[in-house]
């Protein structure tokens, strides 16, 4: 497994945990906040998104090649979709990695750029074969995600 895949799985897990409380209403609210099309505003779509995240977490951690290439590509598409949605919804609020609404700012968009970098770095991870310390560059986008979250929270408190 690559360190990037493990870290991307951790970000997805945080999203899942933040969404679980009040499902499917919490996910539908988040989807509305991101201005998704009204056709997607269905409980089945909210549950499908949550299940996709959970399956992707498992695949990122346990899948070996060639399945990991496929799951990595799905993860990149998901992260890219999140980035586009967040960039488009700037000025609104979302509960993307939180149970409380957070303003969507340029910092939020930058956070999602870092999430996309993690997803890209996770492509082709090889299951539970072990994480090598030579993979330390994956910590850079994670540090970016954490820094953006901390910065956006301190801006809201000020």
C-alpha atoms as one frame of an Amber mdcrd trajectory, in Angstrom:
protein
   0.000   0.000   0.000   1.237   3.474  -0.622   1.279   6.063   2.083  -0.744
   8.332  -0.217  -3.455   5.666  -0.533  -3.605   5.277   3.244  -3.833   9.048
   3.741  -6.482   9.438   1.001  -8.449   6.651   2.689  -8.175   8.562   5.987
  -9.563  11.737   4.386 -12.447   9.723   2.927 -13.060   8.116   6.324 -13.312
  11.577   7.909 -15.864  12.507   5.265 -17.848   9.318   5.935 -17.814   9.855
   9.694 -18.931  13.471   9.290 -21.772  12.359   7.009 -23.075   9.386   8.999
 -24.893  11.421  11.592 -28.298  12.269  10.232 -28.005  10.303   6.986 -29.443
  10.742   4.413 -30.588  14.272   5.316 -27.041  15.385   6.200 -25.695  14.258
   2.823 -28.631  15.769   0.955 -28.012  19.085   2.746 -24.335  18.949   1.756
 -25.315  18.154  -1.835 -27.714  21.105  -1.872 -25.034  23.392  -0.390 -22.748
  22.433  -3.292 -25.498  23.213  -5.836 -25.797  19.700  -7.243 -28.584  19.185
  -9.776 -32.020  18.649  -8.288 -32.226  15.232  -9.976 -29.529  13.996  -7.593
 -31.358  15.198  -4.493 -32.650  11.765  -3.587 -31.914   9.656  -0.510 -30.722
   6.844  -2.802 -28.088   9.160  -4.318 -26.907  10.226  -0.855 -26.589   6.603
   0.288 -24.868   5.634  -2.972 -22.261   8.346  -2.429 -21.628   7.175   1.121
 -21.338   3.534   0.019 -18.953   4.548  -2.791 -16.729   6.306  -0.259 -16.712
   3.240   2.031 -15.924   0.860  -0.837 -13.163   3.156  -2.050 -11.628   3.236
   1.429 -11.494  -0.566   1.440 -10.053  -0.736  -2.057  -7.405   1.892  -1.316
  -6.238  -0.115   1.693  -6.617  -3.716   0.523  -6.734  -3.928  -3.279  -3.699
  -5.103  -5.190  -2.877  -4.451  -8.817  -4.622  -4.237 -11.279  -7.711  -3.495
  -9.149  -5.783  -0.755  -7.336  -5.243   1.062 -10.647  -8.994   1.074 -11.244
  -9.834   2.127  -7.686  -7.127   4.787  -7.825  -8.643   6.196 -11.011 -12.097
   6.236  -9.382 -10.556   8.052  -6.408  -8.996  10.674  -8.685 -12.330  11.226
 -10.439 -14.056  11.590  -7.067 -11.426  14.034  -5.748 -11.553  16.023  -8.993
 -15.349  16.168  -8.767 -15.089  17.416  -5.177 -12.621  20.091  -6.303 -14.875
  21.296  -9.123 -17.948  21.357  -6.874 -16.175  23.253  -4.108 -14.627  25.752
  -6.531 -18.029  26.342  -8.127 -19.708  26.826  -4.717 -17.226  29.400  -3.368
 -19.038  31.842  -1.112 -21.503  29.186   0.026 -21.104  26.755   2.918 -20.455
  23.033   3.072 -20.045  20.246   5.578 -17.388  18.558   3.454 -15.138  17.252
   6.238 -17.142  18.507   9.183 -20.524  18.134  10.830 -20.875  21.917  11.044
 -21.293  24.188   8.033 -18.039  25.794   6.951 -17.704  28.713   4.522 -16.259
  27.724   1.159 -13.306  30.014   0.513 -10.156  29.926  -1.580  -8.583  28.009
   1.308 -11.256  25.314   0.912 -10.486  25.084  -2.794  -6.754  24.810  -2.020
  -7.517  22.044   0.486  -9.279  20.143  -2.269  -6.290  20.619  -4.578  -4.209
  18.866  -1.907  -6.848  16.121  -1.625  -6.644  15.645  -5.396  -2.846  15.390
  -5.123  -3.257  12.618  -2.525  -5.679  10.804  -4.811  -3.282  11.060  -7.758
  -0.368   9.804  -5.663  -2.471   6.825  -4.539  -2.952   5.417  -8.048  -1.517
   1.929  -8.347  -1.033   1.299  -4.627  -0.393  -2.405  -4.095  -2.669  -3.520
  -1.275  -1.237  -4.440   2.088   2.363  -4.885   0.898   3.611  -2.292   3.336
   4.298   1.409   3.415   7.824   2.535   2.677   9.319   5.643   4.220  10.544
   6.573   0.747   6.924   7.576   0.167   7.234  10.548   2.539   6.324  13.093
  -0.183   2.702  11.962   0.302   2.834  13.777   3.640   3.124  17.097   1.789
  -0.458  17.136   0.449  -1.728  15.827   3.798   0.056  18.672   5.559  -1.604
  21.011   3.059  -5.046  19.580   3.847  -4.438  19.979   7.588  -3.012  23.494
   7.203  -5.971  24.593   5.076  -8.442  23.162   7.582  -6.644  24.909  10.464
  -6.428  28.203   8.559 -10.079  28.168   7.563 -11.169  27.419  11.113  -9.003
  30.215  12.567 -10.422  32.680  10.008 -13.960  31.787  11.090 -13.115  32.363
  14.775 -11.593  35.790  14.140
